[in-house]
Amino acid sequence: MATPDATPEDSTNAAGDPMEDPTVVAIRAVIDPLIENEKVIAAGYAERARLLAELDRLGHQPRIIRGLCGDPVESGRDDPDTQAHGPAWNDEELSRRCMAAEAAGVLRVTATTAGSMVFNAARLTDDLPLFHAALTRGSITWGHAMKMLDLTEGLPEEILPVFEATVLPAAETLTSTQFVRVAGRILDRMHPVPLQERANAGFVKRRVVMKPDVDGMAWLNAYLKADDAQAIYDRLTLIATEVTDDADTDPATGTDATVPGRTKDQRRADAYRDLLLDGVGPTGLGHGIRGTVRLTVPALTLLDRSDEPAILEGYGPIDPETARQIAGTATSWTRVLTHPETGCRLSVGREQYAPPADMRRYLQIRDQTCQGIGCSRRATLSEIDHTQPWNTGGATSVDNLVHLCKPCHRLKHQSSFSTSQGPGGALTWTTPGGKKYTFAPAKTDPANYPGRPLGRVNRTVAVPVVPPPPREDEGPPPF
């Protein structure tokens, strides 16, 4: 008589014990360690928060603050009449900036980001102990903790403990996105401040942020009232829906290409670009106003004899075709010589304090950005600092000059941070904690770091940004 096939439940091993489904065994072999790994990661975030909070606490100790203070005269504390580098920071501001810069070097983030991390870590450990404990044991993720920090920003202290205890079970069972929706509804019921007042306070924080991305692209983000943001997106969607064409846009020229068909997302993005570049507000503001871009193009690239990227100020390298297209609309150029043999003055020694114009242009091209710890503010928006101070014998020379934005400049002079400069402008920072960080300027040859600047002739231009002409099937922008 034939024996029916055995089911997994009926299967046994040699000892007679039931055998598990091999699919379950194989998946569990990966999932179980993954679960433990996530707990370890969560605990790591919790420990990082604890350490950053401890750094914040150190910054409030008088003995630490005394160690963070720089030279009394140079900082302006004992010589308030000079104010050479801005008013002296008070103890709280000095501590906050020093600790943020110290953390920025270790974590390899900007000082602004590090400052936010220190602030949030102190909030998490001091104001949200239940969430910090849950993160330590791995029952919630860092994403849940960040959502909770966002939800409770500015929340009155009297309801914070109750709110935390109420929503923690949801954080331990839901995704971070689901959690913030549930917790947000609970918060609206518990919050002692009327929603209208909170909305008014949020409206004050509106802003636009540009974030460079890869492949010659960038994000332009606007923080707006929810109804405005939704209305703008809906309008862009309607425009994208109404406009149907058979040609995509050539990224170099902005004209129709042979590639058929823009997607709806592409049409929406193009409408966003066209409206912002050429649109006029309800009061007429914007008419005749053109944004500008500063572009540095190697001479051979400009002549189509090289594919070396151009440098878009505030962004970085862009492709040669886009650079040539932008350069074609330029009405004037500034010739920038970036090698000692070209004749650009690299030093005026002790003859004068302020660097001459050609030296300033040279330094802008060499540095590109502020050379502070984790800082990326454009050189054109920064100040030029004598690494060895002028009043102690420092020369006005490219090997003793570097771009520092106002906050980084003040940090150097008003705290116990210090800098030294090597050949080619490589700047080394020494922090109050004894850590050293060296930053090479953007135009330093990486093969010879810290070496001399690249020996090329570049040309820099500020070009008005004019949108491409409208497509025949689109007509002019709606406003």
N, C-alpha and C positions, 0 to 999 in steps of 0.2 A: 504494500500500500504506500502511495506517495505521501511524503511528509510535507505539510504546508511550509512556505518560506517563513523563516523566523523574523519577527519584528525587532527593531532596536530595543524595545522594552523587554523582549524575551531573551535577548542575547546575553550570554554570560561568558566570563573568561575561564581559564583553566581551573581556577579555584572555586568556580561556581558563583562568583559575584557578578551582579549586573554590569554590563558595559555601556558607557555613554555613547551617544551619537557622535561619530567622528567629526561631523560638521561643527557641533557644539564645542567639542574639545579643541579643534583648530582655531576657531574664532576666540574662544575664551583665553587661549594661550597668548593672544595679542591684546585683547580688551582688558584683562585683569592687570597686566603691567601698565597699560595705558592709564587706567584709573589711578593706580599708585603714582604714576609719573605726574599726573595732573595735581595730585595732592602735594607732591614735592614742589612743583612750580608755584602753586598757591602759597605754600609756606615760605618759599623764597621771596615772593613779593611782600609777604607780611614782615619778614625779617628786614628787607630793604626799607620798608616804611618805618620800622622801629629804629633803624640806624639813622635814617634821615631826620627823624623826629629828635633823636638824641643830638644830632648835629645842630638842630635848631635850638635845643635847650642849652648847649654849650655857648651859643651865640648870645645868650642872655646873662651869662656869668660875668661879673665885673672884671675878674682877672683875665678872662679870655678877651674881652673887649679891649682892655689895655694893650694886649699883645697884638691886636688887629690894627691898632692905630699906626699911621705912618709918621713921617717926620712932622713935628708940630708946626714948623714954619711953612714947609712945602704944602701941607694939607690945608693951610688956612686957619687952623684952629687957634694958633697963637699970633697970627698975622692976618686978621680978617679984612684989613684994608686992601690987600693985594687981590684976593679972590681970583688968582690966575687960572684956576681950573674949576671955577664954580664955587658956590658957598660950601663950606665944610659940612659933611653929613653929620647928623647927630648919631649917637651911639646905636640906636635901633636900626637906622638906615645903613650905617656902616656894617653892622653885624649881618644884616640880611643880605647885602650885596656880596660880602666876603664869603659867607657860607654858600651862597648860590654859585659863585664862581668856583669855589673849592669842589663842590659836588659836580659841577659841569665838566671839569677836567677829568674826574674819575669816571663819570657815566658817559662821557663823549656826547653831550647834548649842549644846546645853547644855554647861556646863563639864565635867560628868561624861562626856558623849560625847566631847568634845574630849580630855579626859585619856586616855580609852581609845584614841583614835586616835593620840595621840602615843606612848603605850606600845607599841601594836601596830606603829607605823611603825619604832620603834627595834628591835623584835624582828625585823621583816621584813628590814631592811637589815643588821643586825648578825649575827643568828642564822640567817637563811635567805637567804644571798646568791644561791644558785642560783635560787630562786623569784623574788627581786627582779629578777634579770637577765632571767629568762624573761618577767616582766611588762613589763619595759622594752622588749623586742623584740616583744611582743604574741603570744607563743606560748601564754600562759595568760591567763585573765581575772582581774579583781579577786575574783570569786567563788571561784576556785581558791585565791587567796592567803589569803582570809579563812578558808576551810575548813582550810587548812594551819596557820594560826595557832591555830585552835581545837584541831586535832589535837595540836599540839606544846606546848600550854600545860602547863608544869610538866615537860616531858620532860627527862630527864637529859642534860647536855651531851655526855656521852661517846658517845651513840648518835645525836645529832641530825644531824651531817653525813652519816652513812651512811644514815639514814632518808630525809633530803632527797634525796640522789642516787638512792636506790632508787625513790622514788615519783614523781619529776619526770616521767619518760616517760608515766606514766599521766595526770598532770595535763594534759599536752600533747595527749592524744588523746581523753580522756573528758570528759563533762559534769562540772560541779562535784559534782553529786549522786552520779554514778557513781564519781567519783574518791574521795570521802570513804568510800564503802563499801569500795573496794579497798584504799585506804591504811589504813583502820581495821583491816582483817584483817592487813595486813602489820605494823602497829604492835603488835597484840596478840602476834604471834610474837616481835617484837624487844624489846618493853618489858621492862626489868629488874625493874620493880616488879610484884608479883602483882596480878591483876585485882581480887581482893577488897580489897586495900589501896586501890586507886584508886577502887573503888566506895564505900568508906567515906569517902574524902576528898570525893568528889562529893556524897555525901549531906548533908554539912555545908552545902553551898551552896544547899539547897532554899529556895524563896521564892515569893511571889505578887506579881505585878506588874499594875497597872491601867494601860491605855493608852487615853486618850480617842480617839475616832474621830469621823467626821462624822455629820450627821443625827441628833443626839441619842443616839448609840450609843457603846459603848466595848468594849474587849477586856479580859477578866480572865484572865490567864495564870498558870499554876502550873508551877514547875520542880520536878519530883518524880523519884523513882526510876522507872526505865522500867517495872517490873512494876506499881507502883502506878498510874502514869498509864494504862497499858493496861487494867488492871482497872477503873478509874473510867470510862474511855471505853466499855468493854464493858457495864458496868452501866447507864450512861445509854442506850446503844443498846438494851439489853433492855427498859428502861422505855419508851422511845419506841416499841418494837415492840409491846409489850403494850397500850399506850394508843392506842386509835383513837377519834377523835371526829369530829363533823361541823361543829365550830365553831372558828374561829380566835380568838385573844385580842385584845380591844380594847387597843391600846397605852396609852391614857389611863387606863382604869379597871381593867384586868386581868381583866375579865369577858368572857363569851362575846360575840362580835360576830356580825354577820350574814354575814361573809365565810366561806364554807365551807372546811373542811379545813385543818388544819395539816400542813405537810410533816414528814417524819421529822426533818430537821435542826431544825425549829422545836420539835417535841416534845422532842427531846434537850436543846435549850437551855432550854426551860421546866422540864424536870426538874432540870437543873443549878441553875437559879435557885431553885426551890422547896426543894430539898434544902439548899442553902447558907443560905437565909434562915430556914428553919424547922426544919432538922434538928438532932438531938441526938446527940452523940458517945457512944461506948460507956461512958464514965464518967458520962454525964448532963450533961457540960459543954455549954453552949449553951442549956439550958432557961431560958426567961425572958429571955435576952439578945437585945437587938434592936440592930441597927446603926442609926446615925443619919445623916441628910443635912442639910446646912445649905443653905438655899434663900433667895435674895433675890428678892422679887417686886415689881415696880412696882405701886403701889396700883391704878392703872386696869386693869392686867392681872388683878389679883386680883378686881376687880369685873366682869370680863368686858366692859370698855369699851375695851380695847386689846389688840393682838396682840404687844406688845413682849415679847421673851423674858424669862424669869426666868433667874437665874444660879445654877447648882448648884456649890457650892464644891468645888474640886478637879477640875472638869470644864469648865464654861463654860455657854453658853446652852442652855436646853432649851425645848421647845415649851410654849405657854401651857396647854394642856389637861392635860398631865402635871403642870405646876406647880400648877394648881388642885386636882387630885386629891390630890397630896401635901399641899398646904396644908390640905385638908379634915380631915386627921387631927391637925393641930397643936393642942396644948393651951395654948401661950403664944407670944407674938410679941415681938420686939424692934424697936421703931420706930427707923429709921435716917433721919436727915435729911441730905440730901446737897447742900445749897445754903446759901451764907452767910446768906441772908435768913431761914432757918428758925429761927435761934437757936442752932445748934450752935456751941460755942466753937471758933474756928479758931486762936486763939493765947492763951497765957497769958504770953507774953513771957519774962522772966527770973524770974517769980514762983516757978516750980517746974520741976524737971528732968523728972519723969515726966509724960506727957500724961494728962489726966483721962479718965474712962471714955468720955464721949460723943465726945471727939476720937479715941480709939483706934478706936471703932466706925466713925467717919467715914473714918479712914485705911484700915481693913480693906476697906470698900466701895470706896473710891477705887482702892486698889492691887490688890486681889484676890490678887496673888502677890508674891513677892520681886522686887525691881527690879534684881537683879544681872544680870551679863552672861549671857545665855542661860539664866537660872534661872526655874523655874516652880513652886517650892515655895509652898504656900498661905500667904497673909498671916497667917492665924490660927496657923500653925506657925513664924512668923518673928518677928524682933525689930524694934523701932522705933529707927531711927538718926537722930541729929541730923546733917544733912549738914554744916553748919558746927558743929564740936564745941562742946558746952556750955562746956567749959573755955576756949574762945577767944572767948566772947561769943555763941555761937549761941542763938537763941531757941527756945522750945518752941512752935512754930507749924507749921501744916500745910504751909506753904511751905518749912519747914526740916526736916520729918520725912518719913521714907520707910521702908517695910518692907524689911529685908534679913534673909535667913536667917542662921543662925549662921556657916556657912562664908563667905558673901559679906560679912557684917559683919566678920569677922576679916580677910578679904582686903583690905578697904578700910583698916583700921586698922593692919595688921601688914606691909603691903607699900607699894610706891611707886605703886600704883593710887590714883587720887583721884576724887572726885565733886563735882559742883555741881548745884544744883537750880533749875529755872525755875518759872514760874507753873503751877499745876495739878498740881504734883508731878513734872513731867518731869525725869528724872534723867539727867545726862550723866556717863559714866565716861571718864576718860583713862587709858590703859594705859601701862606702862613703855616700850612701843614707840612712844608718841606718837599712837596711834590714839584717836579719840573715838567713842563710841556713846551715843546718846540713846534713852531708853525712856520712852514715854508710859504712865501708869497706865491700867488697863482702863476706868476711868470718866471719862477725859478726852474731851471732845467733839472728834472727829476733824476737824470743820469749822473749829475754832478752835485747833488744836494749835500750840504748847502752851498751851491755854486753861484756863478754870476748869472745875471738875467740873459734870456735868450737874445741872440744877436739878429734881430729882424727889424725891418721898417714896417710899421703899422700905420694905418690911418683911422682916425676916430671922427665920427660925425653924429650930430643930433638930428634925427630925421622925423618930421611930422608924420604921424600915422594916419593915412587916408584910406578909407575902406574901398574895396573894389567896386566898380560900377554895378548897379543892379542888373540882374538877369532880365532879359526881355519879357519873360513870362511871369516875373515877380512884380515888376513895377517898383516905385520908390518905397523906402521904409515907411511904415504906418505913421510915424511922427518925426 
